[in-house]
Amino acid sequence: MYRSLLRRLSPERQLYLAISEDIYQDFFQQPAIQDIVSD
């Protein structure tokens, strides 16, 4: 929701998420999550 609002109000800004390497490897590398994040 925040990303959608940011995209509308300030499209030039990028949203960053600080996560540990373990979370990145275990969660964000799953194909379904990759599809969601790429939107």
N, CA, C and O atoms as CSV, one atom per row, in Angstrom:
chain,resi,resn,atom,element,x,y,z
A,1,MET,N,N,0.823,-1.174,0.000
A,1,MET,CA,C,0.000,0.000,0.000
A,1,MET,C,C,0.881,1.257,0.000
A,1,MET,O,O,0.629,2.193,-0.758
A,2,TYR,N,N,1.905,1.273,0.843
A,2,TYR,CA,C,2.783,2.447,0.905
A,2,TYR,C,C,3.479,2.668,-0.432
A,2,TYR,O,O,3.608,3.801,-0.894
A,3,ARG,N,N,3.926,1.579,-1.049
A,3,ARG,CA,C,4.618,1.692,-2.331
A,3,ARG,C,C,3.696,2.280,-3.393
A,3,ARG,O,O,4.123,3.115,-4.191
A,4,SER,N,N,2.449,1.857,-3.409
A,4,SER,CA,C,1.490,2.399,-4.380
A,4,SER,C,C,1.264,3.890,-4.170
A,4,SER,O,O,1.218,4.657,-5.132
A,5,LEU,N,N,1.126,4.291,-2.931
A,5,LEU,CA,C,0.928,5.706,-2.620
A,5,LEU,C,C,2.167,6.521,-2.978
A,5,LEU,O,O,2.052,7.603,-3.555
A,6,LEU,N,N,3.330,6.020,-2.646
A,6,LEU,CA,C,4.570,6.716,-2.983
A,6,LEU,C,C,4.717,6.860,-4.497
A,6,LEU,O,O,5.146,7.905,-4.988
A,7,ARG,N,N,4.367,5.829,-5.218
A,7,ARG,CA,C,4.459,5.864,-6.679
A,7,ARG,C,C,3.556,6.950,-7.261
A,7,ARG,O,O,3.913,7.588,-8.251
A,8,ARG,N,N,2.394,7.161,-6.656
A,8,ARG,CA,C,1.467,8.194,-7.140
A,8,ARG,C,C,1.901,9.598,-6.750
A,8,ARG,O,O,1.819,10.525,-7.555
A,9,LEU,N,N,2.363,9.755,-5.513
A,9,LEU,CA,C,2.690,11.088,-5.016
A,9,LEU,C,C,4.083,11.556,-5.404
A,9,LEU,O,O,4.293,12.743,-5.656
A,10,SER,N,N,5.033,10.636,-5.456
A,10,SER,CA,C,6.426,10.988,-5.765
A,10,SER,C,C,7.048,9.904,-6.637
A,10,SER,O,O,7.886,9.138,-6.160
A,11,PRO,N,N,6.656,9.828,-7.893
A,11,PRO,CA,C,7.134,8.733,-8.748
A,11,PRO,C,C,8.647,8.710,-8.958
A,11,PRO,O,O,9.198,7.682,-9.351
A,12,GLU,N,N,9.320,9.818,-8.704
A,12,GLU,CA,C,10.779,9.850,-8.880
A,12,GLU,C,C,11.517,9.190,-7.714
A,12,GLU,O,O,12.706,8.893,-7.825
A,13,ARG,N,N,10.827,8.963,-6.610
A,13,ARG,CA,C,11.463,8.372,-5.427
A,13,ARG,C,C,11.447,6.853,-5.510
A,13,ARG,O,O,10.550,6.263,-6.111
A,14,GLN,N,N,12.455,6.225,-4.897
A,14,GLN,CA,C,12.531,4.771,-4.828
A,14,GLN,C,C,12.361,4.332,-3.388
A,14,GLN,O,O,12.813,5.004,-2.461
A,15,LEU,N,N,11.708,3.201,-3.213
A,15,LEU,CA,C,11.493,2.640,-1.891
A,15,LEU,C,C,12.513,1.532,-1.658
A,15,LEU,O,O,12.677,0.646,-2.497
A,16,TYR,N,N,13.194,1.582,-0.525
A,16,TYR,CA,C,14.190,0.581,-0.166
A,16,TYR,C,C,13.747,-0.156,1.085
A,16,TYR,O,O,13.091,0.420,1.953
A,17,LEU,N,N,14.103,-1.419,1.176
A,17,LEU,CA,C,13.769,-2.248,2.323
A,17,LEU,C,C,15.057,-2.841,2.870
A,17,LEU,O,O,15.762,-3.564,2.167
A,18,ALA,N,N,15.361,-2.535,4.119
A,18,ALA,CA,C,16.567,-3.064,4.763
A,18,ALA,C,C,16.231,-4.400,5.415
A,18,ALA,O,O,15.435,-4.464,6.351
A,19,ILE,N,N,16.844,-5.460,4.912
A,19,ILE,CA,C,16.616,-6.806,5.445
A,19,ILE,C,C,17.951,-7.522,5.565
A,19,ILE,O,O,18.940,-7.140,4.940
A,20,SER,N,N,17.957,-8.550,6.370
A,20,SER,CA,C,19.188,-9.326,6.529
A,20,SER,C,C,19.395,-10.234,5.310
A,20,SER,O,O,18.455,-10.517,4.567
A,21,GLU,N,N,20.607,-10.673,5.126
A,21,GLU,CA,C,20.938,-11.588,4.032
A,21,GLU,C,C,20.146,-12.889,4.147
A,21,GLU,O,O,19.718,-13.445,3.136
A,22,ASP,N,N,19.951,-13.373,5.367
A,22,ASP,CA,C,19.185,-14.611,5.574
A,22,ASP,C,C,17.749,-14.470,5.079
A,22,ASP,O,O,17.236,-15.356,4.395
A,23,ILE,N,N,17.110,-13.375,5.418
A,23,ILE,CA,C,15.734,-13.141,4.966
A,23,ILE,C,C,15.696,-13.027,3.447
A,23,ILE,O,O,14.796,-13.562,2.800
A,24,TYR,N,N,16.660,-12.341,2.894
A,24,TYR,CA,C,16.719,-12.206,1.436
A,24,TYR,C,C,16.809,-13.572,0.772
A,24,TYR,O,O,16.069,-13.860,-0.169
A,25,GLN,N,N,17.711,-14.409,1.258
A,25,GLN,CA,C,17.911,-15.732,0.667
A,25,GLN,C,C,16.725,-16.660,0.909
A,25,GLN,O,O,16.306,-17.377,0.000
A,26,ASP,N,N,16.186,-16.654,2.113
A,26,ASP,CA,C,15.127,-17.604,2.472
A,26,ASP,C,C,13.747,-17.199,1.973
A,26,ASP,O,O,12.934,-18.066,1.652
A,27,PHE,N,N,13.467,-15.924,1.902
A,27,PHE,CA,C,12.115,-15.469,1.573
A,27,PHE,C,C,12.036,-14.787,0.208
A,27,PHE,O,O,11.223,-15.174,-0.632
A,28,PHE,N,N,12.862,-13.792,-0.014
A,28,PHE,CA,C,12.723,-12.962,-1.203
A,28,PHE,C,C,13.216,-13.620,-2.485
A,28,PHE,O,O,13.011,-13.072,-3.568
A,29,GLN,N,N,13.851,-14.761,-2.394
A,29,GLN,CA,C,14.278,-15.469,-3.594
A,29,GLN,C,C,13.249,-16.483,-4.082
A,29,GLN,O,O,13.477,-17.143,-5.095
A,30,GLN,N,N,12.141,-16.620,-3.397
A,30,GLN,CA,C,11.073,-17.519,-3.836
A,30,GLN,C,C,10.409,-16.924,-5.082
A,30,GLN,O,O,10.172,-15.717,-5.135
A,31,PRO,N,N,10.109,-17.753,-6.078
A,31,PRO,CA,C,9.537,-17.231,-7.329
A,31,PRO,C,C,8.273,-16.391,-7.138
A,31,PRO,O,O,8.134,-15.349,-7.778
A,32,ALA,N,N,7.363,-16.814,-6.285
A,32,ALA,CA,C,6.124,-16.048,-6.080
A,32,ALA,C,C,6.423,-14.679,-5.484
A,32,ALA,O,O,5.800,-13.688,-5.867
A,33,ILE,N,N,7.363,-14.615,-4.558
A,33,ILE,CA,C,7.727,-13.339,-3.943
A,33,ILE,C,C,8.422,-12.450,-4.966
A,33,ILE,O,O,8.195,-11.240,-4.988
A,34,GLN,N,N,9.257,-13.027,-5.806
A,34,GLN,CA,C,9.914,-12.257,-6.864
A,34,GLN,C,C,8.886,-11.609,-7.790
A,34,GLN,O,O,9.061,-10.463,-8.205
A,35,ASP,N,N,7.823,-12.328,-8.113
A,35,ASP,CA,C,6.767,-11.765,-8.963
A,35,ASP,C,C,6.104,-10.566,-8.300
A,35,ASP,O,O,5.845,-9.553,-8.951
A,36,ILE,N,N,5.833,-10.682,-7.011
A,36,ILE,CA,C,5.179,-9.589,-6.284
A,36,ILE,C,C,6.099,-8.377,-6.183
A,36,ILE,O,O,5.664,-7.247,-6.407
A,37,VAL,N,N,7.348,-8.603,-5.853
A,37,VAL,CA,C,8.304,-7.510,-5.674
A,37,VAL,C,C,8.577,-6.791,-6.994
A,37,VAL,O,O,8.817,-5.584,-6.998
A,38,SER,N,N,8.543,-7.504,-8.093
A,38,SER,CA,C,8.858,-6.877,-9.378
A,38,SER,C,C,7.760,-5.938,-9.872
A,38,SER,O,O,7.995,-5.150,-10.788
A,39,ASP,N,N,6.580,-6.008,-9.290
A,39,ASP,CA,C,5.476,-5.112,-9.691
A,39,ASP,C,C,5.748,-3.679,-9.333
A,39,ASP,O,O,4.921,-2.808,-9.603
